[in-house]
């Protein structure tokens, strides 16, 4: 059971990150002062568009991107050029 605690924590942290990021964007775009209203609106947006919201965050978050097998790390590129 303990091996899944880290995964569950990571998923909860990612979910909170998505909600707060959308709330920040909504606050800036609508020039609001109430963060609570923006949080509720971001929850509604994610509930209504879950696939789009997750895909958008996945494409912009460096820790959620899938690494292509063709991509070389900077160490591998430096070793290849030396």
N, C-alpha and C positions, 0 to 999 in steps of 0.2 A: 504494500500500500504506500510506503514512503517514496517509492520511485516515481509515483504519479503526482506527488505534491508539487514538485518543481514545475511540471508541465501545466498543472492547474493554475499555479501562481502566475506563470508566464502568460497564459491565456487571459486571466483576469486583468493583469497589468496591461496587456495589449488592448483589451476591450475598453478599459478606463482611458487609455491613451487616445483611442479613436474618438470616444465621446468628448473628451476635453479639447482635442484638436478641432473638431467640428464646431464646438461651442466658441472657441477662440476666433475662428474664421467668421462665424455668424455675428459675433460681437463687433468685430471690426467692420464688416461689410454693412451692417445695419446701424452702426454708430450707436450702439446701446450702452447703457450703464449697468443694466441688471444682468449679471452673469447667470443667475438662477433661471431666468427666462431662456437664455441662450442654451443652457444645459438641457432644459426640457425640450427645446426645439431640436437640438442635436440628437437627443434620444429618439424623438419622433422621426427625424430624417433617417436615422440608421435603421429603425424598425420598418420603415416603409421601403427603403432601398438597401437591404443588407448586402447583396452581392456587389453592387456598385461601390458602396462605402468601403467594403473590405478590399476590393480590387484597387481602389484609388490609394488607400493607405499602404497596401502591399507593394504597389509600384513606386511609392515615394520613400518608404522606410528601408534603410540599408540593411537592417537585421532581418527583414522579412522577404527580401528578394532572393529568388533562387539563383544559384550560381551556375552559369553556363559551363559545360565541360570544356569548351574551347577557350574560356577565359583563363589567362595566366595571372598568378599573383605577381606583385612587384619583385619579390625575391627570385621567382622563376625567370622573369623577364631580364633581370639584372644578370643572373647566372648565364642566360643564353647569349646575352650580348658580350659577355666578358671572354 
